[in-house]
Amino acid sequence: MFPPVSTEEWMAKINVDLKGADFQKKLVWRTNEGFNVQPFYRAEDLEKLTHLGTLPGEFPYVRGTRTNNDWRIRQDIEGADAAEINSNARHAIDRGVDSIGIHMCGDINAADMDKLLADIDIKKVEVNLICCPGKAVEVAKALTALVKAQGAEEDFRGSISFDPYKRLLKKGLPFPKDIVEMARELLEVLNDLPQVRCFTVDSFMLNNAGAFITQELGYALAWGAQWLTTLTDAGMKAGEVAKRIKFNMGISSNYFMEIAKFRAARMLWAEIVAAYEPKAAECCCSKMVVHAVTSKFNQTIYDAHVNLLRSMTETMSAALAGVDSIETLPFDLQYKQPDEFSERIARNQQIMLRDESHLNKVVDPSGGSYYIETLTASIAEVAWKLFNEVIDAGGFMAQLEKGEIQKAVNESNVKRHTDVARRKEILLGTNQYPNLNEFMLDKIEKNGCCCGCGCEAQDGAVEALNFDRAASQFEHLRLDTERSEKRPKVFMLTIGNLAMRLARAQFSGNFFGCAGYEIIDNNGFETVQQGVDAAMEAKADIVVLCSSDDEYAQYAPEAFKALDGRALFVVAGAPACMDELKAQGIEDFIHVRVNVLDTLVGFNAKLLK
C-alpha cells in the first residue's frame, strides 16, 4: 500500500515542475462564472461543503428528485397543419421519443387538439404544448377535455407553456397585465391533471443569448420565485403554484460545470420553495422539474457536423445531472429546416446514451466527486448571490421591465463574442481549423418568426436579448467572401528554419481560412526571390512570410522589397524586431495575441469587391 500524500507534498512537487512559474497564473482557471477552479481537489475540500450527506430523492434534492435516472427523450414537432404535426409526432414516437413538444403556431389552435394527439398514447408519451400566453387557457381546456375523455387524468404528464415574461426578454414588448387572472384560471382548468405544469421558466433563452452558467441559474431561480411571489400574493397556495412550475433550461458545452449547474439548481430551488412555507401535505412541491435543451448559441453553420460533438457532450451533462427530459437539437438547425436524417441523429444521440450506454441506470454518478461537488457549491454560491441581488432590486419582473437582466446577459454575449474573436473561446471549424473547401451560401435557408404573435414586426419598449450566436460574426465574414467576385489567395512564403516555417504556415492557413480564403502552402524556398516569384505566378493576393523570429530581420525587408506592393505582405509572428520592420513600412503581423476577427475584417475591406 502506498503511503498517504499530503496536499503540501503535492504542492511542493507541482512547484518543482513549474520551475519558478506562478502556480495561480499557470494552473488556476478563472471562470466566466466568477470563481476559480483549482487544478486538483482532495477529500479535505469536501469538509467545508454543507450540501453533502443526502441520498437521491431526499431534500434538498442536490442528488436528484428521483431514485432512478429515467429521463424522457423529447423532440419538438412542427408542421403546416394539425394532421402534419400529428404525423410527424407519431413518426418520432415510433423511433424512440417519449416526450413531444408541439408548437401551436399560426393557424394551429385549441380546436385542433383531437387531431394533434390522434393515435398517440397519452398515458405513455409526455405532451408539451408551446403556445402564446393568450392561448394558454383555451389550450388547457381542450387538453383537459381530451385527457378526461381517455380516462388518463392520473397517468398523463406534460406541460402548457404559459410564459408571459418571454415577450420582454425576446422582443422587449410590454408585459400583459392580466397574468394573475389567467394563471388562476389555468390552475382551475388543470385541477384534475396533477402532473401538468403550466408556469414556465424558459431560461434556455438566456443560454441561447450567451449567458454565463451562473447567470442562467441565478435568473432562472429569480424567475421561478417571481411566479411564487406574484401568485401567492394573489391568494393562491404556495404548494399548488410550485407544483405547476417547470424549468426549461439550456445546456452549454462546459461539461462538468453543466452537471454541477443542474445539481445546484435543484438544491437552491428546494430552499426557495421551502421559504414560502408550503403545507406539510405539499412536501413534494419543492422538487424541481427540469427540461433541458442543448444550446443554440454555440451551434455553427460552417462545419456543422461539429455541432454533433457539442450537443453530445451537452446531452450527456444533462443526463448525468438527472434532469427530467432532454431535447437534443439537430445539427443543421441554424441554416435549414431539419430533415429526417438530422432529426434521427438527434434522437439517436439520446437513445445511445440511455439504451446503449445505460446512463439511466445510475443516479447521480458524480455524487462524491471532489471536483463536481466543489463546482456544485461554487456555482450555487455565485448564482445565489445573483438571485438575491435581483430580489433586493425588486424582483425578476421589476428588473425585466427596466431591461437590467437583458442588459447583463447581452454584456456576457459581447464578452463571449470578443473571446471567440480572439480565440479565447474556440469554435472548431469556425475560428479554428476551418474546412477550407466548404461553401455554405447556397445551402442556407432563412426562416422567419413562427410564434404567431406578430412580435417580429414590433419595436420593444426595453432592450431585448441579443441572440447572435457565438459564430455569427465569423460566418458573416466568410459569407461575404463567398459573395465576392473573387476568392482571395493567400500564399505561404516558407523559408529558413524548418520547424518554425511549418508551424507558422499551419497557423497562418488556419488564420486566413477562417475568412474563407484560398490557402496556398509550400514546402519551402531556397531564397526569398524564389518565393516571391512563385507567389506572383500563383496570382496571390496576400503573401505570408513564414520563418523564425531570428530570421525575420533579414527575410522580411527583403521579401517586402521584392514584392513591391504587388500583393499584401504579412509576417507570421511577433518578432523582437517588429518595430524595426514597421519602420520600414511592414504593417501586418499575425500572431496569437491579435484579434482574429477584426484583422480578417480589415483584410476583407481591402480585398473584396
C-alpha positions in Angstrom: 0.0 0.0 0.0 1.3 3.4 -0.9 1.7 5.9 2.0 -0.7 8.9 2.0 0.5 12.1 0.3 -0.4 15.4 1.8 -1.6 18.5 -0.1 1.6 20.2 0.9 3.6 17.5 -0.7 1.6 17.7 -3.8 2.1 21.4 -4.0 5.8 21.1 -3.4 6.1 18.7 -6.3 4.0 20.9 -8.6 6.1 23.9 -7.8 9.2 22.0 -8.7 7.7 21.0 -12.0 6.6 24.6 -12.7 10.3 25.7 -12.5 9.5 29.0 -10.9 6.3 29.8 -12.9 3.4 31.3 -10.9 1.0 28.5 -9.8 -2.0 30.8 -9.8 -1.4 32.1 -13.3 -0.4 28.8 -14.9 -2.8 26.3 -13.4 -5.7 28.0 -11.7 -8.6 28.7 -14.1 -10.6 31.8 -13.5 -14.1 31.0 -14.9 -16.5 33.4 -16.6 -18.9 32.4 -13.8 -16.8 34.4 -11.3 -14.8 31.8 -9.3 -11.5 30.0 -9.5 -11.1 26.3 -10.4 -8.1 24.6 -8.9 -6.0 22.0 -10.9 -6.7 19.3 -8.3 -9.1 18.6 -5.4 -8.8 16.4 -2.4 -11.2 14.9 0.2 -10.4 17.8 2.5 -12.1 20.2 0.0 -15.4 18.5 0.8 -15.2 19.1 4.5 -16.5 22.7 4.2 -19.4 21.8 1.9 -22.8 21.8 3.6 -24.9 20.1 0.9 -23.4 16.7 1.3 -25.0 13.8 3.2 -28.3 13.2 1.4 -29.5 10.5 -0.9 -31.2 10.8 -4.3 -34.8 11.7 -3.8 -34.1 13.4 -0.4 -34.4 17.2 0.3 -32.8 19.4 -0.9 -32.5 17.1 -4.0 -29.0 18.0 -4.9 -28.6 14.3 -5.9 -31.8 14.2 -7.8 -35.6 14.3 -7.3 -36.0 10.6 -8.1 -34.5 7.3 -7.2 -33.9 6.5 -10.8 -32.5 8.3 -13.8 -35.1 7.5 -16.4 -35.2 10.8 -18.3 -37.5 11.3 -21.2 -36.3 11.8 -24.8 -38.1 14.8 -26.2 -38.5 16.2 -29.7 -40.3 19.4 -30.6 -42.7 19.0 -33.5 -43.8 21.5 -36.1 -46.0 21.3 -39.2 -48.2 23.2 -41.6 -51.4 21.9 -40.0 -52.7 19.6 -37.3 -52.6 16.5 -39.5 -48.9 17.0 -40.4 -47.9 17.7 -36.8 -49.7 14.5 -35.7 -48.0 12.5 -38.5 -44.6 13.9 -37.5 -45.2 13.3 -33.8 -46.2 9.7 -34.4 -43.2 9.2 -36.6 -40.8 10.5 -33.8 -42.6 8.4 -31.2 -42.2 5.2 -33.3 -38.5 5.9 -33.4 -37.8 6.3 -29.7 -39.2 9.6 -28.5 -41.4 9.5 -25.3 -41.9 13.2 -24.9 -43.1 15.6 -27.6 -43.3 19.4 -27.8 -46.0 20.7 -30.1 -45.6 24.3 -31.4 -49.2 25.7 -31.7 -48.2 28.5 -34.1 -50.1 30.4 -36.7 -53.4 28.6 -37.5 -52.9 25.7 -35.0 -55.2 26.2 -32.1 -57.1 24.5 -29.3 -59.8 23.2 -31.6 -57.2 21.0 -33.3 -56.4 19.1 -30.1 -58.1 15.9 -31.1 -56.3 15.9 -34.5 -52.9 16.8 -32.9 -52.9 13.9 -30.5 -54.8 11.3 -32.5 -53.5 7.8 -32.2 -50.9 8.9 -29.6 -50.9 7.0 -26.3 -51.0 10.0 -23.9 -50.6 7.7 -20.9 -47.1 6.9 -22.0 -46.0 9.9 -24.0 -45.4 13.2 -22.3 -47.1 16.0 -24.2 -45.8 19.6 -24.0 -47.8 22.3 -25.7 -46.0 25.5 -26.7 -48.3 28.5 -27.3 -48.6 32.2 -26.9 -49.7 33.3 -23.4 -53.1 34.4 -24.7 -53.9 30.9 -25.9 -52.9 29.1 -22.8 -56.3 28.8 -21.0 -58.0 27.8 -24.2 -55.4 25.2 -24.9 -55.6 23.9 -21.3 -59.4 23.5 -21.6 -59.1 21.5 -24.8 -56.3 19.3 -23.4 -58.2 18.6 -20.2 -61.3 17.6 -22.1 -59.2 15.2 -24.3 -57.4 13.6 -21.3 -60.6 13.1 -19.4 -62.3 11.6 -22.4 -59.5 8.9 -22.4 -59.5 8.4 -18.6 -55.9 9.4 -18.3 -56.0 12.0 -15.6 -53.6 10.3 -13.2 -51.2 9.0 -15.9 -51.0 12.0 -18.2 -47.8 14.0 -17.9 -46.9 17.2 -19.8 -47.0 21.0 -19.8 -48.6 24.0 -21.3 -46.2 27.0 -21.8 -47.8 29.9 -20.1 -44.8 32.3 -20.2 -45.8 36.0 -20.4 -42.3 37.0 -19.4 -40.6 35.9 -22.6 -42.1 38.8 -24.6 -39.9 41.2 -22.6 -36.8 39.0 -22.9 -37.2 38.2 -26.5 -38.6 41.3 -28.0 -38.7 43.9 -25.2 -42.5 44.1 -25.6 -45.0 45.2 -22.9 -46.0 42.8 -20.2 -49.6 41.5 -20.2 -51.3 42.9 -17.1 -53.9 40.2 -16.6 -51.4 37.5 -15.8 -52.9 36.7 -12.3 -56.4 36.1 -13.6 -55.1 34.0 -16.4 -52.9 32.0 -14.0 -55.8 31.5 -11.6 -58.0 30.2 -14.4 -55.2 27.9 -15.6 -55.0 26.3 -12.1 -58.7 25.8 -12.1 -58.8 24.2 -15.5 -55.9 21.9 -14.8 -57.1 20.9 -11.4 -57.8 17.3 -12.4 -54.5 16.9 -14.2 -52.0 16.7 -11.3 -48.9 16.1 -13.5 -49.3 19.0 -15.9 -47.0 22.0 -15.4 -48.1 25.4 -16.8 -46.0 28.2 -15.3 -42.8 28.0 -17.3 -39.3 29.4 -16.6 -37.7 29.5 -20.1 -34.2 30.2 -19.1 -32.9 28.3 -22.2 -33.4 31.7 -23.8 -30.7 33.2 -21.6 -28.4 30.3 -22.6 -29.1 30.9 -26.3 -28.2 34.6 -25.7 -24.8 33.7 -24.4 -25.4 34.0 -20.6 -22.8 32.5 -18.3 -23.9 29.4 -16.4 -24.4 31.2 -13.1 -26.4 33.9 -14.8 -28.8 31.5 -16.3 -29.2 29.7 -13.0 -29.5 32.9 -10.9 -32.0 34.5 -13.2 -33.9 31.2 -13.5 -34.3 31.0 -9.8 -35.5 34.6 -9.6 -37.9 33.9 -12.4 -39.4 30.9 -10.6 -39.6 33.0 -7.3 -41.4 35.7 -9.2 -44.1 33.1 -10.1 -44.4 32.1 -6.5 -44.5 35.7 -5.2 -47.0 37.0 -7.8 -49.5 34.2 -7.4 -49.2 33.7 -3.6 -49.7 37.5 -3.1 -52.9 37.0 -5.1 -54.1 34.4 -2.6 -53.0 31.1 -4.3 -51.3 28.4 -2.3 -47.6 28.2 -2.5 -47.6 24.4 -2.8 -50.1 24.4 -5.6 -48.2 27.1 -7.5 -44.8 25.4 -7.0 -46.2 22.0 -8.3 -47.1 23.8 -11.6 -43.7 25.4 -12.3 -41.5 23.9 -14.9 -37.9 25.0 -15.7 -36.9 24.8 -19.3 -33.1 25.3 -19.1 -30.3 25.4 -21.7 -27.1 23.3 -21.7 -23.8 24.8 -22.7 -20.7 22.7 -23.7 -19.0 23.3 -20.4 -19.3 19.6 -19.5 -18.6 19.4 -15.8 -20.0 22.8 -14.9 -23.3 22.0 -16.5 -23.6 18.8 -14.4 -22.9 20.9 -11.4 -25.4 23.6 -12.5 -28.4 21.2 -12.5 -27.4 19.8 -9.2 -27.1 23.3 -7.7 -30.4 24.3 -9.3 -32.4 21.6 -7.6 -30.8 22.4 -4.2 -31.4 26.1 -4.4 -34.9 25.8 -5.8 -35.9 23.4 -2.9 -34.7 26.0 -0.4 -36.6 28.8 -2.2 -39.9 26.9 -2.2 -39.4 26.0 1.4 -39.1 29.7 2.3 -42.7 30.1 1.1 -43.8 27.6 3.8 -46.0 25.3 1.8 -48.2 22.9 3.8 -46.7 19.6 5.0 -49.0 17.7 2.7 -47.4 19.5 -0.2 -43.8 18.5 0.7 -43.0 17.2 -2.8 -43.8 20.6 -4.3 -40.2 21.7 -3.8 -38.9 19.2 -6.3 -37.7 21.0 -9.3 -38.9 19.7 -12.7 -36.3 20.4 -15.4 -36.4 20.0 -19.1 -33.0 20.6 -20.7 -32.3 21.6 -24.3 -29.0 21.8 -26.0 -27.6 25.2 -26.8 -28.1 27.2 -30.0 -25.5 29.8 -29.0 -22.5 27.6 -29.9 -24.0 26.0 -33.0 -22.3 26.8 -36.3 -23.2 26.9 -39.9 -19.8 26.0 -41.2 -18.5 22.5 -40.4 -22.0 21.9 -38.9 -21.3 18.3 -38.1 -19.1 19.5 -35.2 -22.5 20.6 -33.7 -23.0 16.8 -33.1 -20.0 16.8 -30.8 -21.2 19.9 -28.9 -24.7 18.6 -28.5 -23.5 15.1 -27.4 -21.4 16.5 -24.5 -24.3 18.8 -23.6 -26.8 16.0 -23.6 -24.5 13.8 -21.6 -24.1 16.6 -19.0 -27.9 16.9 -18.5 -28.4 13.1 -18.4 -25.7 12.6 -15.8 -27.1 15.5 -13.8 -30.5 13.8 -13.5 -32.9 16.2 -15.4 -36.4 15.0 -16.3 -36.3 15.3 -20.0 -33.8 16.4 -22.7 -34.2 17.8 -26.3 -31.1 17.4 -28.4 -31.3 19.9 -31.3 -30.5 18.8 -34.9 -27.0 19.7 -36.1 -28.3 21.6 -39.2 -30.8 23.7 -37.4 -29.1 27.0 -38.0 -29.1 27.0 -41.8 -32.0 24.8 -42.8 -35.2 23.1 -41.8 -34.0 19.9 -40.1 -34.7 16.9 -42.2 -35.3 13.2 -41.4 -31.6 12.5 -41.2 -30.6 15.2 -38.8 -33.7 14.6 -36.6 -32.9 10.9 -36.5 -29.3 11.6 -35.5 -30.5 14.0 -32.7 -32.9 11.3 -31.3 -30.3 8.6 -31.6 -27.8 10.6 -29.6 -30.0 10.3 -26.6 -31.0 6.7 -27.3 -27.4 5.7 -27.4 -26.7 7.3 -24.0 -29.8 5.9 -22.4 -30.3 2.4 -24.0 -26.8 1.5 -25.1 -24.6 3.4 -22.6 -27.2 2.8 -19.8 -26.7 6.2 -18.2 -30.3 5.9 -17.0 -29.2 3.0 -14.7 -27.2 5.2 -12.4 -28.5 8.0 -10.2 -26.1 10.9 -9.6 -22.9 9.2 -10.7 -21.0 12.4 -10.0 -22.0 12.4 -6.3 -19.0 12.5 -4.1 -16.6 13.7 -6.8 -14.3 16.2 -5.2 -14.3 18.3 -8.4 -18.0 18.2 -9.2 -19.1 18.6 -5.6 -16.9 21.7 -5.3 -18.2 23.0 -8.6 -21.7 22.5 -7.4 -21.0 24.5 -4.3 -19.2 27.3 -6.2 -22.0 27.6 -8.8 -24.6 27.6 -6.1 -22.8 30.4 -4.2 -22.5 32.7 -7.2 -26.0 32.0 -8.5 -27.5 32.5 -5.1 -25.7 35.9 -4.8 -27.2 37.0 -8.2 -30.6 35.7 -7.1 -30.5 37.8 -4.0 -29.4 40.9 -5.9 -32.4 40.5 -8.2 -34.8 40.1 -5.3 -33.3 43.1 -3.4 -33.7 45.2 -6.6 -37.5 44.5 -6.6 -37.6 41.0 -8.2 -37.3 39.4 -11.6 -40.3 41.3 -13.1 -39.1 44.7 -12.0 -35.6 44.1 -13.3 -37.0 42.7 -16.6 -39.2 45.8 -17.1 -36.1 48.0 -16.6 -34.2 45.9 -19.0 -31.5 45.2 -16.4 -31.5 41.4 -16.9 -31.4 41.7 -20.7 -28.5 44.2 -20.4 -26.5 41.9 -18.1 -26.9 38.9 -20.4 -26.1 41.0 -23.5 -22.9 42.1 -21.9 -22.0 38.5 -21.5 -22.9 38.0 -25.1 -20.4 40.7 -26.1 -17.7 39.3 -23.8 -18.1 35.8 -25.4 -18.1 37.2 -28.9 -14.8 39.0 -28.1 -13.4 35.8 -26.7 -14.3 34.0 -29.9 -12.8 36.8 -32.0 -9.5 36.4 -30.0 -9.8 32.6 -29.9 -10.0 32.5 -26.2 -13.2 30.5 -26.8 -12.8 28.0 -29.6 -15.4 27.0 -32.1 -13.9 24.2 -34.0 -14.4 24.7 -37.8 -15.2 28.4 -37.4 -12.5 30.3 -35.6 -10.0 27.4 -35.6 -9.2 24.7 -38.1 -11.8 25.7 -40.7 -12.8 23.4 -43.6 -11.1 25.4 -46.4 -13.2 23.7 -49.1 -16.6 24.2 -47.6 -19.1 26.7 -49.1 -22.5 27.4 -47.4 -24.0 30.3 -49.2 -26.3 28.2 -51.4 -27.2 25.9 -48.6 -28.7 28.4 -46.2 -32.5 28.5 -45.9 -33.9 31.5 -44.0 -37.0 31.2 -41.8 -38.8 34.0 -40.1 -40.5 34.1 -36.7 -43.2 31.4 -36.3 -44.5 32.2 -32.9 -47.8 33.5 -34.3 -47.8 36.7 -32.1 -46.6 39.2 -34.7 -43.8 40.2 -32.4 -41.2 40.3 -35.2 -42.8 43.4 -36.6 -42.8 45.5 -33.4 -40.2 47.6 -31.6 -39.6 46.8 -28.0 -40.2 49.1 -25.1 -36.9 48.0 -23.4 -33.8 46.3 -24.5 -34.3 42.7 -25.7 -31.9 39.8 -25.6 -29.3 39.5 -28.3 -29.5 36.0 -29.8 -26.5 36.4 -32.1 -24.7 33.0 -31.9 -21.0 32.9 -31.0 -20.1 32.0 -34.6 -22.3 34.7 -36.3 -19.6 37.3 -36.9 -17.1 34.8 -38.4 -20.0 33.4 -40.5 -20.9 36.9 -41.8 -17.2 37.4 -42.7 -16.9 34.1 -44.6 -20.2 34.5 -46.4 -19.0 37.9 -47.6 -16.0 36.1 -49.1 -18.3 33.7 -50.8 -20.4 36.6 -52.2 -17.3 38.3 -53.6 -16.5 38.2 -57.3 -13.0 36.8 -56.4 -11.8 34.5 -53.7 -8.6 35.9 -52.2 -5.5 33.7 -52.4 -3.1 33.5 -49.5 0.4 32.3 -50.4 2.7 30.9 -47.7 6.3 32.1 -48.4 8.0 29.4 -46.2 11.8 29.8 -45.8 14.5 29.2 -43.2 14.1 27.2 -40.0 12.1 24.1 -40.9 10.1 23.7 -37.7 9.2 27.4 -37.4 8.2 27.8 -41.0 5.9 24.7 -40.9 4.3 25.8 -37.6 3.7 29.3 -38.8 2.4 28.2 -42.2 -0.1 26.0 -40.4 -1.1 28.8 -38.1 -1.5 31.3 -41.0 -3.5 28.8 -43.1 -5.9 28.4 -40.2 -6.0 32.1 -39.6 -6.9 33.2 -43.1 -9.0 30.1 -43.7 -11.5 31.5 -41.1 -12.4 34.1 -43.7 -12.8 31.5 -46.5 -9.7 32.5 -48.4 -7.9 30.0 -50.7 -4.7 28.9 -49.0 -1.6 28.0 -51.0 1.0 26.2 -48.8 4.6 25.4 -49.8 7.4 23.1 -48.8 9.9 25.9 -48.6 12.1 28.1 -50.8 15.8 28.5 -51.0 15.7 32.2 -51.5 13.2 35.0 -50.8 13.1 35.9 -54.5 12.1 32.3 -55.5 9.2 32.6 -53.0 8.1 36.0 -54.3 8.2 34.8 -57.9 6.2 31.7 -57.1 3.6 33.9 -55.3 3.2 36.2 -58.3 2.9 33.2 -60.6 0.1 31.9 -58.3 -1.6 35.4 -58.5 -1.5 35.7 -54.7 -3.4 38.5 -53.1 -1.7 38.0 -49.7 1.9 36.8 -49.2 2.6 35.5 -45.7 6.3 35.2 -44.7 6.7 32.1 -42.5 10.1 31.7 -40.8 11.7 32.1 -37.4 11.9 35.3 -35.3 15.7 35.5 -35.7 15.5 35.2 -39.5 12.8 37.8 -39.9 15.2 40.7 -39.6 16.8 39.6 -42.8 14.0 37.9 -44.7 11.1 40.3 -44.1 12.7 43.5 -45.5 14.0 41.5 -48.5 10.6 40.0 -49.2 8.7 43.2 -48.7 11.0 45.0 -51.2 10.9 42.2 -53.8 7.1 42.1 -53.6 6.9 45.9 -54.2 3.3 46.3 -53.4 2.0 43.6 -55.9 0.3 41.8 -53.0 -0.4 42.5 -49.3 2.5 41.4 -47.2 2.1 39.7 -43.8 4.6 38.5 -41.3 3.5 35.4 -39.3 4.6 36.1 -35.7 5.6 38.9 -33.3 9.4 39.0 -33.6 11.5 41.2 -31.4 12.4 43.3 -34.5 8.7 44.1 -35.1 9.2 47.9 -34.5 12.2 48.0 -36.9 10.1 46.2 -39.5 7.2 48.6 -39.1 9.6 51.5 -39.5 10.4 50.0 -43.0 6.7 50.0 -43.9 5.7 46.5 -43.0 2.3 46.9 -41.3 0.7 43.5 -40.9 1.7 40.9 -38.4 -0.5 37.9 -37.3 0.1 36.0 -34.0 -1.8 34.5 -31.1 -2.4 37.9 -29.4 -4.2 39.6 -32.3 -8.0 39.8 -32.7 -8.5 37.3 -35.5 -12.0 38.6 -36.4 -11.0 42.3 -36.6 -7.9 41.5 -38.5 -9.8 39.5 -41.1 -12.5 42.1 -41.4 -9.7 44.6 -42.3 -8.4 42.3 -45.0 -11.9 41.8 -46.4 -12.3 45.5 -46.7 -9.1 45.7 -48.7 -9.6 42.7 -50.9 -13.3 42.1 -51.6 -15.2 43.8 -54.4 
